């Protein structure tokens, strides 16, 4: 049987990747990700930043 004391995931690595902030390659500001829905009902994830 498997040992109960060990975790299969690296919790520290997961926390670090979750807290990492994506930066824009043009202006260096934080990139916000929003969900936009078109009039036809299609959903799309958009990255909002410097609008450039």
C-alpha positions as CSV (number, residue, x, y, z in Angstrom):
1,X,0.0,0.0,0.0
2,X,1.0,3.6,-0.5
3,X,2.4,5.6,2.4
4,X,-0.1,8.1,3.9
5,X,2.5,10.6,5.1
6,X,3.8,11.7,1.6
7,X,2.1,14.1,-0.7
8,X,2.3,13.6,-4.5
9,X,2.2,17.3,-5.2
10,X,4.8,19.9,-4.5
11,X,2.7,22.4,-2.5
12,X,5.3,25.1,-2.4
13,X,5.7,25.0,-6.2
14,X,2.0,25.3,-6.7
15,X,1.7,28.2,-4.4
16,X,4.6,30.0,-6.1
17,X,3.0,29.6,-9.6
18,X,-0.3,30.8,-8.3
19,X,1.2,33.9,-6.8
20,X,3.3,34.7,-9.9
21,X,2.0,37.8,-11.7
22,X,1.9,38.0,-15.5
23,X,3.5,41.1,-16.9
24,X,2.9,42.8,-20.2
25,X,5.8,42.5,-22.6
26,X,5.2,46.0,-23.9
27,X,4.5,48.2,-20.9
28,X,5.4,45.9,-17.9
29,X,2.1,46.3,-16.2
30,X,0.0,43.5,-14.7
31,X,-2.1,41.7,-17.3
32,X,-5.8,41.2,-16.3
33,X,-7.6,38.2,-17.8
34,X,-11.4,38.7,-18.3
35,X,-14.1,36.5,-19.8
36,X,-16.0,38.2,-22.7
37,X,-19.2,36.9,-24.2
38,X,-20.0,37.8,-27.8
39,X,-23.6,38.5,-28.9
40,X,-23.8,35.0,-30.5
41,X,-23.0,33.5,-27.0
42,X,-19.4,32.5,-27.7
43,X,-17.1,32.9,-24.6
44,X,-13.5,34.0,-24.9
45,X,-10.8,34.8,-22.4
46,X,-9.2,38.2,-23.1
47,X,-6.0,39.6,-21.7
48,X,-6.4,43.3,-20.9
49,X,-3.4,45.6,-20.4
50,X,-2.2,48.6,-22.4
51,X,-4.7,48.2,-25.2
52,X,-1.8,48.4,-27.6
